[in-house]
Amino acid sequence: MPDRAVPPDDIAPAEFFTRWVPAAVAGDPDRRRRLGDTHATVQFELTGEGGGFFTVRIRDGAVEGGEGKAVEPDLAVQVDVATWRALNRGDLSAPEAMLRRRVQIRGSFLLALKLHLILG
């Protein structure tokens, strides 16, 4: 996936989830194809300075992002802002972050495995 878009290192979480992720998915036919008929709601809780709650809805190969908590997420992801930035830069892999307990998930483990299709 080296040709995939990479978010700017200083992007604000709100910008990332509400604008950058939906645009990156919309502009990547392969990513949309891989998402296929996935219908899910993922809630991200970023802790620390600049963090907050963000919701990503996946429907028919498209992604919509917003601020705030999801009512009944299929997956909830909690991560601190510094770890989130390291994941975005590629300095830390998702499996390594989970093994180090820097990312916590609740809900659909299978959906958690698909997150790289959504976020890069």
Buried (B, 14 or more C-beta within 10 A) or exposed (E): EEEEEEBEEEBBBBBBBBEBBBEBBEEBEEBBEBBEEBEBBBBBBBBEEEBBBBBBBBEEBEBBBBEEEBEEBBBBBBBBBBBBBBBBEEEBEBEEBBEEEBBEBEBBEEBBEBBBBBBB
